[in-house]
Every structure is written in structure tokens, then in C-alpha cells.
Amino acid sequence: MALTNLQVRDLETVLHPYTNQATIRDTGTLVLERAKGIHVYDVDGKPYIEGMAGLWCTSLGYGNEELADAAYAQMKKLSFTHLFGGKSHDPAIELAERLKEKAPVPISKVFFVCSGSEANDSQIKMIWYMNNAMGRPQKKKIVSRIKGYHGVTIASASLTGLPANHTDFDLPISGILHTSCPHHYRFGLEGESEEDFATRCAQDLEDLILREGPDTVAAFIAEPVMGAGGVIVPPKGYFEKMMAVCQRYDVFMIADEVICAFGRLGEWFGSSALGYKPNSISIAKALTSAYMPVGAILIPEEMYQATIVESKKVGTFGHGFTYSGHPVGAAVALKTLEIYDREKIIEKAAAKSPQFQAHLKALGDHPLVGEARGLGMMGALEMVADKRTKKAFEPKAGIGAKAVAIAQEEGVILRNLGDALALCPPLIISPEEIDDLFDRVARTLDRVLDHAKAEGLLAA
């Protein structure tokens, strides 16, 4: 296939994240030009349903003029100032107030960042900082989970529990531990109920804490529903049991709400939907519907008090980013929250979730699908070589990547997480558009099944 001039220029200049750098030289890139509603359009004018809301983030879809106007108005009024050295501005103050009001647990302060990675990187630093201020310099280890996703900075990528984020990057760093993945389909024992599996996961965490020493384990971080690890919904009773373990050993709990917050699971925060009561929260993505790179960590009073103790000792709170609380980003975030409230976006997403999940569950009967899983307005279809035994395809078969390519031909953009196809459309998607989305996904699965049969990839 001959590459276009734009594709050649792209390959000669841009290093694409999360991309096979070898195969892209042959396939070229999909160059997008414009977008409106739930659709993006390539340079040839072909429309695609954005079935992943970009990267789990464009909840209000594309071309929202209110958000564009909010950015423009703020750029004209105060294009930039920072929060260093005691400076501030109205948009950051009001946004922090709104986030404190919306938070599902008591929050003292809001610390602004630009991404989920920065949020979770800051969580690590703040945990260490707090324990030093509290005279507990040995209580520093942080527990994440296998298949958890928390970012790609050196520290946040260490929290992430996926091999591709560690291999040959010399990660994880020391002091970051990983406990079991709460995926009942893959890791539950034969005949083990979801609740029994949840009990075993909690026991795994407790055993890890006891093995390392409770006085050395500082925090546990978890996504309400795992995103990039495969849209893994925790088993029944999971968070209740994990919280009990953390409370028993004074382990601080962090909710990574970068994907789940702001309506994705039918409530303002995913932790509310799953009964998870964290001490602090990381947010980003849908905070601005991805129109501006804004994130934050919502911290409790004890963590804030640590900044006072250390400021007296050191002379300052030595952490922050140039763009922390950027006024344009804060203005867009405020308008996004206003739209969520005014248009009842969260309530409408909750009302559409049964339709979305019914379509998803129906595709679980497809001969290629081992498990259809999801919650709210997100889900995944795990493709397997043998439905009966759950046997996975060999990685070299590239089934996930093949499915994404076929889906693109069908006019829908999906993301493969291994051999699981993830779906996470904009929350503004209509019921009719949900039907259309899943019709395209069904055709995709049929074509991938034909490919697997032709290549002899299915179990005999």
C-alpha cells in the first residue's frame, strides 16, 4: 500500500506513543482532520464513530462550541498565570471549590496537574512526603495491582502493572509492589464464586502487607474499573474486602479515577458506583472532556497538614508544574462541569447504560468472544481461540490489532488491549448511535472470525 504525502511526513517526524514502531512503517497512520459529535473524520472525509471517546476522555464529544468559547474568552482575559509563590486566579479557585463539592469523600485541598500520569506521580510524592512529616520515614511502599494502569512517568509507570510499560524501561522502581488482578474470568479458580475470589484477592493483599511489614507499606492504589488493563470490573464484594485490609494496617487508599470519574459508570465518581471510599483521588480526562490537558489530585486534611509541617521545616512546598491550574484549562473544566450538571449528562449516561451493556452482553455469545464485560458506558470483548477452555490466541497472531484494523474499515475506532476490544464512547452518544456502534462491532467480529478460521488460529 502506497503511503500518502501526509503519512510519509508523519513517519519521518513523529514518534507515536503506544504504537508498534516497526509495523507502522508499512501500514502508515490514520490522519484525522475534523470531528463533530461522536464522529471523527479523516483527511479523505470518511467518518468514524469514536468508539473509545479518544482515550476514554471526550465525554461531551467533539465540536462543543461552549467549551471552545470558554477557552477563547479566558485566553483573551487572562491567557496564563501560575499558582507558584502564592499567586492565584478565579478559575482555579472556583474549580477547586466545585471539585470539593462533587467529591465522594471529605477533601481538604485540590492540587492541579496536567494529566493522569502527573496526578498519580504526585500521589506517590505526597504519600512519601506525608509520612516523613508524620515521623514515619519507613512507611513508603505503595501497592498497585497486576494489570492496573496509572500512567507512564517513571513513578506512575512503576505503579502500572503491564509488562509493556516495564520491559526494557528498567521499571518498576523500588518500593512499588503489585498484588493480584481482580479478573474473575482469567484468575478465578474452577468453581470459585466471585465473592470467594474477592476474598482471596483481599487475602493476597494482606499476605503482601504482612510479608513486607505493615510499618513499611504506605498506600494502595486502584481504579474502580480497570481501564487499559482490559476493562476489568472487580468481583462482588471486592472493594469492601480490600478496604478492610487497608484499614487494618493503616494503609492509605488512593482511587485512580482518571477514567471512571464524571459519569463513565453512571455516577460522578466511579468509586461511588463501586462502594470504594478512598483517602485521596486522582482525576483528569473527562474533567475537561479532553478539550484541555487538566488533572488534579483531591487530598484529605492529613495530607494538607503535612505540607504545612514540611513548609516550616524546608521553607516551601517544593512540588508543582508550570501549568498547574492553567487558567484556560480551569475555565474549560468549569464549563464542562456546568454542562454535566445542566444537561444531566451523568444521569443520561446512567439511563443509557442498560442498552449499552445489553448489546455488549449479546456479543458475549459470539463464537470469537470468551468474555463480554463492562459497567456503565464502558466495556470490553475478550477474543479467544477456544471459547470452551478460554484459551487465548498466541500473541504473534495479532488478533487484537487485526480486529482494530477491520473495525476501522467498518467506520469505528476501537482499541485493543491485548486481544480484548475496548469500547468507551462519548457519553453524549444517542440510543440510535449505540445501536449503530454495536452493529459495526458485530460485523467486525464476524470478519475477524473469518480471518481466524482462514489462518487456522482457532483451537481444533
KOLRO-480084 format. One record per residue (C-alpha): x, y, z. Coordinates in steps of 0.02 Angstrom, whole numbers, plus 50000, padded with zeros to 5 digits. Last residue first. Example, Ala and Ser with C-alpha at 12.3 -4.5 7.8 and 13.67 -1.06 7.14 Angstrom:
<sites>
site xx = 50684 | yy = 49947 | zz = 50357
site xx = 50615 | yy = 49775 | zz = 50390
</sites>
This chain:
<sites>
site xx = 49539 | yy = 48617 | zz = 50843
site xx = 49579 | yy = 48782 | zz = 50928
site xx = 49558 | yy = 48932 | zz = 50814
site xx = 49707 | yy = 49011 | zz = 50726
site xx = 49697 | yy = 48911 | zz = 50564
site xx = 49729 | yy = 49066 | zz = 50458
site xx = 49563 | yy = 49052 | zz = 50366
site xx = 49470 | yy = 49019 | zz = 50528
site xx = 49548 | yy = 49168 | zz = 50615
site xx = 49509 | yy = 49280 | zz = 50465
site xx = 49328 | yy = 49226 | zz = 50460
site xx = 49315 | yy = 49258 | zz = 50647
site xx = 49391 | yy = 49431 | zz = 50622
site xx = 49259 | yy = 49467 | zz = 50490
site xx = 49117 | yy = 49413 | zz = 50604
site xx = 49191 | yy = 49513 | zz = 50749
site xx = 49199 | yy = 49670 | zz = 50642
site xx = 49020 | yy = 49648 | zz = 50585
site xx = 48967 | yy = 49639 | zz = 50768
site xx = 49069 | yy = 49795 | zz = 50808
site xx = 48984 | yy = 49889 | zz = 50667
site xx = 48812 | yy = 49839 | zz = 50730
site xx = 48870 | yy = 49885 | zz = 50904
site xx = 48908 | yy = 50064 | zz = 50855
site xx = 48747 | yy = 50082 | zz = 50755
site xx = 48641 | yy = 50026 | zz = 50903
site xx = 48734 | yy = 50148 | zz = 51017
site xx = 48705 | yy = 50283 | zz = 50885
site xx = 48518 | yy = 50254 | zz = 50894
site xx = 48523 | yy = 50267 | zz = 51084
site xx = 48618 | yy = 50431 | zz = 51069
site xx = 48803 | yy = 50454 | zz = 51111
site xx = 48827 | yy = 50604 | zz = 51228
site xx = 48932 | yy = 50498 | zz = 51347
site xx = 49068 | yy = 50486 | zz = 51214
site xx = 49104 | yy = 50303 | zz = 51175
site xx = 49205 | yy = 50182 | zz = 51284
site xx = 49227 | yy = 50015 | zz = 51197
site xx = 49380 | yy = 49903 | zz = 51220
site xx = 49419 | yy = 49753 | zz = 51110
site xx = 49513 | yy = 49621 | zz = 51209
site xx = 49653 | yy = 49528 | zz = 51121
site xx = 49791 | yy = 49629 | zz = 51205
site xx = 49700 | yy = 49788 | zz = 51250
site xx = 49636 | yy = 49827 | zz = 51076
site xx = 49566 | yy = 50000 | zz = 51048
site xx = 49413 | yy = 50044 | zz = 50945
site xx = 49380 | yy = 50170 | zz = 50806
site xx = 49225 | yy = 50133 | zz = 50703
site xx = 49198 | yy = 50151 | zz = 50517
site xx = 49192 | yy = 49969 | zz = 50464
site xx = 49368 | yy = 49985 | zz = 50391
site xx = 49422 | yy = 50049 | zz = 50561
site xx = 49341 | yy = 49897 | zz = 50641
site xx = 49446 | yy = 49789 | zz = 50525
site xx = 49606 | yy = 49873 | zz = 50584
site xx = 49554 | yy = 49859 | zz = 50767
site xx = 49515 | yy = 49674 | zz = 50743
site xx = 49685 | yy = 49642 | zz = 50663
site xx = 49772 | yy = 49728 | zz = 50809
site xx = 49681 | yy = 49617 | zz = 50932
site xx = 49711 | yy = 49460 | zz = 50832
site xx = 49898 | yy = 49486 | zz = 50819
site xx = 49934 | yy = 49301 | zz = 50788
site xx = 50105 | yy = 49327 | zz = 50868
site xx = 50020 | yy = 49343 | zz = 51038
site xx = 49954 | yy = 49164 | zz = 51026
site xx = 49766 | yy = 49170 | zz = 51045
site xx = 49697 | yy = 49138 | zz = 51218
site xx = 49620 | yy = 48975 | zz = 51277
site xx = 49460 | yy = 49009 | zz = 51375
site xx = 49428 | yy = 48819 | zz = 51377
site xx = 49254 | yy = 48824 | zz = 51298
site xx = 49276 | yy = 48983 | zz = 51195
site xx = 49436 | yy = 48921 | zz = 51113
site xx = 49548 | yy = 49042 | zz = 51017
site xx = 49487 | yy = 49188 | zz = 51122
site xx = 49426 | yy = 49366 | zz = 51096
site xx = 49392 | yy = 49470 | zz = 51251
site xx = 49253 | yy = 49595 | zz = 51219
site xx = 49270 | yy = 49750 | zz = 51328
site xx = 49157 | yy = 49877 | zz = 51409
site xx = 49123 | yy = 50057 | zz = 51455
site xx = 48964 | yy = 50158 | zz = 51474
site xx = 48909 | yy = 50090 | zz = 51642
site xx = 48998 | yy = 49928 | zz = 51682
site xx = 49085 | yy = 49804 | zz = 51570
site xx = 49122 | yy = 49626 | zz = 51522
site xx = 49096 | yy = 49516 | zz = 51370
site xx = 49200 | yy = 49359 | zz = 51394
site xx = 49264 | yy = 49223 | zz = 51278
site xx = 49211 | yy = 49307 | zz = 51117
site xx = 49250 | yy = 49225 | zz = 50949
site xx = 49094 | yy = 49116 | zz = 50943
site xx = 48984 | yy = 49269 | zz = 50977
site xx = 48876 | yy = 49242 | zz = 51131
site xx = 48966 | yy = 49380 | zz = 51226
site xx = 48904 | yy = 49493 | zz = 51087
site xx = 48736 | yy = 49493 | zz = 51174
site xx = 48819 | yy = 49551 | zz = 51336
site xx = 48889 | yy = 49705 | zz = 51250
site xx = 48723 | yy = 49749 | zz = 51171
site xx = 48638 | yy = 49730 | zz = 51340
site xx = 48778 | yy = 49834 | zz = 51422
site xx = 48748 | yy = 49981 | zz = 51305
site xx = 48559 | yy = 49973 | zz = 51324
site xx = 48574 | yy = 49960 | zz = 51514
site xx = 48699 | yy = 50106 | zz = 51515
site xx = 48585 | yy = 50230 | zz = 51426
site xx = 48496 | yy = 50286 | zz = 51585
site xx = 48662 | yy = 50302 | zz = 51679
site xx = 48730 | yy = 50408 | zz = 51538
site xx = 48575 | yy = 50518 | zz = 51547
site xx = 48600 | yy = 50544 | zz = 51734
site xx = 48784 | yy = 50588 | zz = 51711
site xx = 48746 | yy = 50708 | zz = 51566
site xx = 48609 | yy = 50799 | zz = 51660
site xx = 48618 | yy = 50941 | zz = 51532
site xx = 48641 | yy = 51074 | zz = 51665
site xx = 48752 | yy = 50973 | zz = 51781
site xx = 48870 | yy = 50896 | zz = 51653
site xx = 48868 | yy = 51060 | zz = 51557
site xx = 48923 | yy = 51158 | zz = 51712
site xx = 49059 | yy = 51031 | zz = 51746
site xx = 49125 | yy = 51055 | zz = 51569
site xx = 49115 | yy = 51245 | zz = 51587
site xx = 49219 | yy = 51236 | zz = 51744
site xx = 49345 | yy = 51121 | zz = 51660
site xx = 49360 | yy = 51241 | zz = 51513
site xx = 49394 | yy = 51386 | zz = 51632
site xx = 49522 | yy = 51282 | zz = 51727
site xx = 49612 | yy = 51237 | zz = 51566
site xx = 49620 | yy = 51419 | zz = 51514
site xx = 49679 | yy = 51473 | zz = 51687
site xx = 49817 | yy = 51340 | zz = 51700
site xx = 49791 | yy = 51259 | zz = 51871
site xx = 49962 | yy = 51176 | zz = 51870
site xx = 50038 | yy = 51228 | zz = 51702
site xx = 50212 | yy = 51268 | zz = 51764
site xx = 50206 | yy = 51113 | zz = 51874
site xx = 50215 | yy = 51092 | zz = 52062
site xx = 50315 | yy = 51025 | zz = 52209
site xx = 50432 | yy = 51103 | zz = 52336
site xx = 50312 | yy = 51154 | zz = 52473
site xx = 50420 | yy = 51292 | zz = 52545
site xx = 50538 | yy = 51340 | zz = 52686
site xx = 50604 | yy = 51166 | zz = 52721
site xx = 50547 | yy = 51138 | zz = 52902
site xx = 50402 | yy = 51259 | zz = 52913
site xx = 50349 | yy = 51207 | zz = 52738
site xx = 50364 | yy = 51025 | zz = 52792
site xx = 50238 | yy = 51043 | zz = 52933
site xx = 50120 | yy = 51145 | zz = 52824
site xx = 50130 | yy = 51021 | zz = 52679
site xx = 50096 | yy = 50879 | zz = 52802
site xx = 49937 | yy = 50967 | zz = 52856
site xx = 49873 | yy = 50950 | zz = 52678
site xx = 49896 | yy = 50761 | zz = 52683
site xx = 49802 | yy = 50749 | zz = 52848
site xx = 49663 | yy = 50860 | zz = 52779
site xx = 49623 | yy = 50746 | zz = 52633
site xx = 49684 | yy = 50765 | zz = 52453
site xx = 49599 | yy = 50781 | zz = 52285
site xx = 49728 | yy = 50757 | zz = 52149
site xx = 49707 | yy = 50852 | zz = 51988
site xx = 49704 | yy = 50844 | zz = 51800
site xx = 49693 | yy = 50963 | zz = 51653
site xx = 49750 | yy = 50941 | zz = 51473
site xx = 49618 | yy = 51044 | zz = 51381
site xx = 49473 | yy = 50986 | zz = 51271
site xx = 49487 | yy = 50813 | zz = 51349
site xx = 49304 | yy = 50816 | zz = 51407
site xx = 49376 | yy = 50945 | zz = 51528
site xx = 49367 | yy = 50838 | zz = 51686
site xx = 49336 | yy = 50693 | zz = 51566
site xx = 49525 | yy = 50657 | zz = 51557
site xx = 49596 | yy = 50702 | zz = 51730
site xx = 49564 | yy = 50641 | zz = 51909
site xx = 49664 | yy = 50563 | zz = 52052
site xx = 49577 | yy = 50537 | zz = 52219
site xx = 49631 | yy = 50533 | zz = 52402
site xx = 49575 | yy = 50439 | zz = 52558
site xx = 49471 | yy = 50315 | zz = 52461
site xx = 49295 | yy = 50251 | zz = 52493
site xx = 49256 | yy = 50117 | zz = 52362
site xx = 49072 | yy = 50069 | zz = 52358
site xx = 49077 | yy = 50025 | zz = 52173
site xx = 48970 | yy = 50164 | zz = 52098
site xx = 49039 | yy = 50288 | zz = 52224
site xx = 49218 | yy = 50242 | zz = 52173
site xx = 49169 | yy = 50276 | zz = 51994
site xx = 49138 | yy = 50459 | zz = 52032
site xx = 49001 | yy = 50572 | zz = 51966
site xx = 48889 | yy = 50421 | zz = 51942
site xx = 48837 | yy = 50317 | zz = 51791
site xx = 49000 | yy = 50222 | zz = 51771
site xx = 49076 | yy = 50345 | zz = 51647
site xx = 48989 | yy = 50490 | zz = 51732
site xx = 49123 | yy = 50611 | zz = 51783
site xx = 49255 | yy = 50495 | zz = 51857
site xx = 49297 | yy = 50321 | zz = 51789
site xx = 49445 | yy = 50357 | zz = 51675
site xx = 49561 | yy = 50462 | zz = 51785
site xx = 49475 | yy = 50399 | zz = 51942
site xx = 49632 | yy = 50322 | zz = 52018
site xx = 49567 | yy = 50298 | zz = 52194
site xx = 49704 | yy = 50306 | zz = 52326
site xx = 49690 | yy = 50215 | zz = 52493
site xx = 49812 | yy = 50248 | zz = 52637
site xx = 49864 | yy = 50088 | zz = 52727
site xx = 49838 | yy = 50092 | zz = 52915
site xx = 49856 | yy = 49902 | zz = 52931
site xx = 49676 | yy = 49854 | zz = 52974
site xx = 49606 | yy = 49998 | zz = 52871
site xx = 49694 | yy = 49932 | zz = 52715
site xx = 49629 | yy = 49755 | zz = 52744
site xx = 49450 | yy = 49816 | zz = 52770
site xx = 49461 | yy = 49923 | zz = 52614
site xx = 49510 | yy = 49771 | zz = 52510
site xx = 49359 | yy = 49673 | zz = 52574
site xx = 49234 | yy = 49811 | zz = 52537
site xx = 49321 | yy = 49841 | zz = 52371
site xx = 49298 | yy = 49662 | zz = 52311
site xx = 49123 | yy = 49623 | zz = 52371
site xx = 49066 | yy = 49560 | zz = 52201
site xx = 49209 | yy = 49542 | zz = 52079
site xx = 49300 | yy = 49693 | zz = 52007
site xx = 49258 | yy = 49750 | zz = 51831
site xx = 49408 | yy = 49733 | zz = 51716
site xx = 49407 | yy = 49849 | zz = 51566
site xx = 49564 | yy = 49764 | zz = 51496
site xx = 49718 | yy = 49829 | zz = 51587
site xx = 49695 | yy = 49995 | zz = 51498
site xx = 49540 | yy = 50031 | zz = 51603
site xx = 49524 | yy = 49941 | zz = 51769
site xx = 49357 | yy = 49981 | zz = 51849
site xx = 49366 | yy = 50074 | zz = 52015
site xx = 49550 | yy = 50106 | zz = 51977
site xx = 49662 | yy = 50057 | zz = 52122
site xx = 49803 | yy = 50124 | zz = 52231
site xx = 49858 | yy = 50051 | zz = 52399
site xx = 49966 | yy = 50153 | zz = 52516
site xx = 50103 | yy = 50161 | zz = 52647
site xx = 50175 | yy = 49987 | zz = 52673
site xx = 50334 | yy = 49991 | zz = 52781
site xx = 50256 | yy = 49979 | zz = 52955
site xx = 50143 | yy = 49840 | zz = 52892
site xx = 50296 | yy = 49730 | zz = 52856
site xx = 50336 | yy = 49667 | zz = 52681
site xx = 50268 | yy = 49492 | zz = 52712
site xx = 50123 | yy = 49559 | zz = 52816
site xx = 50073 | yy = 49683 | zz = 52680
site xx = 50088 | yy = 49550 | zz = 52544
site xx = 49986 | yy = 49425 | zz = 52644
site xx = 49851 | yy = 49557 | zz = 52671
site xx = 49844 | yy = 49597 | zz = 52485
site xx = 49833 | yy = 49413 | zz = 52437
site xx = 49699 | yy = 49390 | zz = 52570
site xx = 49598 | yy = 49529 | zz = 52489
site xx = 49614 | yy = 49443 | zz = 52321
site xx = 49560 | yy = 49278 | zz = 52400
site xx = 49406 | yy = 49359 | zz = 52474
site xx = 49365 | yy = 49434 | zz = 52304
site xx = 49380 | yy = 49259 | zz = 52228
site xx = 49260 | yy = 49193 | zz = 52360
site xx = 49138 | yy = 49333 | zz = 52314
site xx = 49154 | yy = 49297 | zz = 52128
site xx = 49121 | yy = 49113 | zz = 52158
site xx = 49259 | yy = 48984 | zz = 52138
site xx = 49203 | yy = 48830 | zz = 52040
site xx = 49366 | yy = 48820 | zz = 51944
site xx = 49484 | yy = 48951 | zz = 52014
site xx = 49462 | yy = 49135 | zz = 51969
site xx = 49609 | yy = 49211 | zz = 51877
site xx = 49552 | yy = 49239 | zz = 51698
site xx = 49363 | yy = 49260 | zz = 51713
site xx = 49375 | yy = 49326 | zz = 51892
site xx = 49487 | yy = 49471 | zz = 51848
site xx = 49537 | yy = 49553 | zz = 52013
site xx = 49725 | yy = 49562 | zz = 51972
site xx = 49836 | yy = 49508 | zz = 52116
site xx = 49955 | yy = 49622 | zz = 52211
site xx = 50094 | yy = 49730 | zz = 52142
site xx = 50230 | yy = 49820 | zz = 52240
site xx = 50318 | yy = 49987 | zz = 52213
site xx = 50460 | yy = 50020 | zz = 52336
site xx = 50597 | yy = 50001 | zz = 52208
site xx = 50570 | yy = 50068 | zz = 52034
site xx = 50468 | yy = 49965 | zz = 51912
site xx = 50546 | yy = 49977 | zz = 51787
site xx = 50707 | yy = 49966 | zz = 51689
site xx = 50622 | yy = 50036 | zz = 51531
site xx = 50674 | yy = 49874 | zz = 51446
site xx = 50509 | yy = 49791 | zz = 51494
site xx = 50409 | yy = 49897 | zz = 51616
site xx = 50266 | yy = 49978 | zz = 51520
site xx = 50250 | yy = 49829 | zz = 51403
site xx = 50235 | yy = 49713 | zz = 51554
site xx = 50077 | yy = 49794 | zz = 51625
site xx = 50054 | yy = 49830 | zz = 51811
site xx = 50058 | yy = 50020 | zz = 51811
site xx = 50126 | yy = 50080 | zz = 51977
site xx = 50300 | yy = 50083 | zz = 51901
site xx = 50229 | yy = 50181 | zz = 51756
site xx = 50172 | yy = 50309 | zz = 51885
site xx = 50349 | yy = 50327 | zz = 51954
site xx = 50447 | yy = 50338 | zz = 51792
site xx = 50306 | yy = 50434 | zz = 51707
site xx = 50190 | yy = 50321 | zz = 51609
site xx = 50020 | yy = 50317 | zz = 51695
site xx = 49913 | yy = 50225 | zz = 51821
site xx = 49856 | yy = 50065 | zz = 51738
site xx = 49820 | yy = 49909 | zz = 51839
site xx = 49857 | yy = 49744 | zz = 51753
site xx = 49938 | yy = 49672 | zz = 51911
site xx = 49887 | yy = 49784 | zz = 52053
site xx = 49962 | yy = 49930 | zz = 52147
site xx = 50041 | yy = 49932 | zz = 52319
site xx = 50146 | yy = 50077 | zz = 52379
site xx = 50296 | yy = 50060 | zz = 52495
site xx = 50340 | yy = 50213 | zz = 52599
site xx = 50315 | yy = 50183 | zz = 52785
site xx = 50499 | yy = 50189 | zz = 52838
site xx = 50505 | yy = 50378 | zz = 52861
site xx = 50358 | yy = 50376 | zz = 52983
site xx = 50381 | yy = 50540 | zz = 53076
site xx = 50216 | yy = 50615 | zz = 53018
site xx = 50304 | yy = 50739 | zz = 52903
site xx = 50401 | yy = 50595 | zz = 52825
site xx = 50239 | yy = 50500 | zz = 52804
site xx = 50157 | yy = 50648 | zz = 52718
site xx = 50303 | yy = 50675 | zz = 52597
site xx = 50308 | yy = 50492 | zz = 52544
site xx = 50120 | yy = 50491 | zz = 52514
site xx = 50132 | yy = 50661 | zz = 52427
site xx = 50269 | yy = 50600 | zz = 52310
site xx = 50169 | yy = 50446 | zz = 52262
site xx = 50010 | yy = 50546 | zz = 52235
site xx = 50108 | yy = 50669 | zz = 52128
site xx = 50157 | yy = 50530 | zz = 52008
site xx = 49974 | yy = 50480 | zz = 52008
site xx = 49917 | yy = 50653 | zz = 51957
site xx = 50060 | yy = 50679 | zz = 51835
site xx = 50012 | yy = 50518 | zz = 51745
site xx = 49830 | yy = 50568 | zz = 51747
site xx = 49873 | yy = 50729 | zz = 51659
site xx = 49902 | yy = 50916 | zz = 51677
site xx = 49914 | yy = 50943 | zz = 51865
site xx = 49812 | yy = 51036 | zz = 51996
site xx = 49816 | yy = 51005 | zz = 52183
site xx = 49644 | yy = 51014 | zz = 52264
site xx = 49626 | yy = 51036 | zz = 52452
site xx = 49533 | yy = 50969 | zz = 52604
site xx = 49427 | yy = 50829 | zz = 52534
site xx = 49294 | yy = 50728 | zz = 52627
site xx = 49234 | yy = 50583 | zz = 52517
site xx = 49127 | yy = 50573 | zz = 52360
site xx = 49199 | yy = 50734 | zz = 52287
site xx = 49072 | yy = 50847 | zz = 52200
site xx = 49082 | yy = 50993 | zz = 52321
site xx = 49272 | yy = 50982 | zz = 52332
site xx = 49279 | yy = 50981 | zz = 52143
site xx = 49171 | yy = 51137 | zz = 52131
site xx = 49278 | yy = 51233 | zz = 52255
site xx = 49439 | yy = 51183 | zz = 52165
site xx = 49362 | yy = 51242 | zz = 52001
site xx = 49312 | yy = 51408 | zz = 52079
site xx = 49487 | yy = 51441 | zz = 52144
site xx = 49571 | yy = 51388 | zz = 51982
site xx = 49454 | yy = 51495 | zz = 51876
site xx = 49470 | yy = 51648 | zz = 51991
site xx = 49660 | yy = 51665 | zz = 51992
site xx = 49807 | yy = 51625 | zz = 52106
site xx = 49980 | yy = 51679 | zz = 52160
site xx = 50054 | yy = 51615 | zz = 52323
site xx = 50230 | yy = 51583 | zz = 52261
site xx = 50180 | yy = 51468 | zz = 52118
site xx = 49999 | yy = 51460 | zz = 52057
site xx = 50033 | yy = 51513 | zz = 51879
site xx = 49970 | yy = 51642 | zz = 51757
site xx = 49914 | yy = 51624 | zz = 51580
site xx = 49792 | yy = 51684 | zz = 51449
site xx = 49700 | yy = 51803 | zz = 51565
site xx = 49552 | yy = 51889 | zz = 51482
site xx = 49577 | yy = 51849 | zz = 51298
site xx = 49630 | yy = 51670 | zz = 51332
site xx = 49485 | yy = 51653 | zz = 51454
site xx = 49358 | yy = 51703 | zz = 51322
site xx = 49435 | yy = 51585 | zz = 51194
site xx = 49436 | yy = 51436 | zz = 51312
site xx = 49256 | yy = 51464 | zz = 51365
site xx = 49205 | yy = 51486 | zz = 51182
site xx = 49284 | yy = 51320 | zz = 51134
site xx = 49196 | yy = 51233 | zz = 51280
site xx = 49030 | yy = 51310 | zz = 51232
site xx = 49059 | yy = 51267 | zz = 51050
site xx = 49066 | yy = 51079 | zz = 51079
site xx = 49150 | yy = 51017 | zz = 50920
site xx = 49180 | yy = 50840 | zz = 50977
site xx = 49101 | yy = 50725 | zz = 51105
site xx = 49048 | yy = 50775 | zz = 51279
site xx = 49137 | yy = 50626 | zz = 51358
site xx = 49297 | yy = 50652 | zz = 51260
site xx = 49404 | yy = 50552 | zz = 51384
site xx = 49421 | yy = 50363 | zz = 51374
site xx = 49567 | yy = 50386 | zz = 51252
site xx = 49477 | yy = 50467 | zz = 51106
site xx = 49299 | yy = 50432 | zz = 51161
site xx = 49343 | yy = 50248 | zz = 51130
site xx = 49211 | yy = 50209 | zz = 51000
site xx = 49247 | yy = 50366 | zz = 50901
site xx = 49120 | yy = 50327 | zz = 50765
site xx = 49217 | yy = 50353 | zz = 50604
site xx = 49179 | yy = 50468 | zz = 50458
site xx = 49275 | yy = 50465 | zz = 50292
site xx = 49316 | yy = 50641 | zz = 50231
site xx = 49477 | yy = 50596 | zz = 50142
site xx = 49581 | yy = 50683 | zz = 50276
site xx = 49498 | yy = 50575 | zz = 50410
site xx = 49338 | yy = 50619 | zz = 50500
site xx = 49295 | yy = 50596 | zz = 50684
site xx = 49119 | yy = 50558 | zz = 50742
site xx = 49033 | yy = 50561 | zz = 50913
site xx = 48978 | yy = 50743 | zz = 50897
site xx = 49088 | yy = 50829 | zz = 50769
site xx = 49267 | yy = 50797 | zz = 50716
site xx = 49400 | yy = 50861 | zz = 50596
site xx = 49560 | yy = 50811 | zz = 50507
site xx = 49615 | yy = 50638 | zz = 50560
site xx = 49770 | yy = 50555 | zz = 50488
site xx = 49765 | yy = 50366 | zz = 50509
site xx = 49948 | yy = 50317 | zz = 50508
site xx = 50053 | yy = 50212 | zz = 50390
site xx = 50037 | yy = 50025 | zz = 50368
site xx = 50216 | yy = 49985 | zz = 50320
site xx = 50317 | yy = 50095 | zz = 50436
site xx = 50181 | yy = 50069 | zz = 50566
site xx = 50238 | yy = 49887 | zz = 50578
site xx = 50406 | yy = 49927 | zz = 50659
site xx = 50359 | yy = 50066 | zz = 50780
site xx = 50218 | yy = 49963 | zz = 50853
site xx = 50120 | yy = 50106 | zz = 50931
site xx = 50084 | yy = 50155 | zz = 51110
site xx = 50153 | yy = 50329 | zz = 51082
site xx = 50192 | yy = 50387 | zz = 50904
site xx = 50362 | yy = 50462 | zz = 50866
site xx = 50326 | yy = 50600 | zz = 50740
site xx = 50444 | yy = 50669 | zz = 50606
site xx = 50481 | yy = 50548 | zz = 50464
site xx = 50325 | yy = 50443 | zz = 50494
site xx = 50214 | yy = 50598 | zz = 50488
site xx = 50291 | yy = 50664 | zz = 50328
site xx = 50263 | yy = 50494 | zz = 50247
site xx = 50083 | yy = 50488 | zz = 50307
site xx = 50050 | yy = 50665 | zz = 50244
site xx = 50124 | yy = 50625 | zz = 50073
site xx = 50014 | yy = 50472 | zz = 50059
site xx = 50079 | yy = 50296 | zz = 50085
site xx = 50073 | yy = 50167 | zz = 49947
site xx = 50000 | yy = 50000 | zz = 50000
</sites>
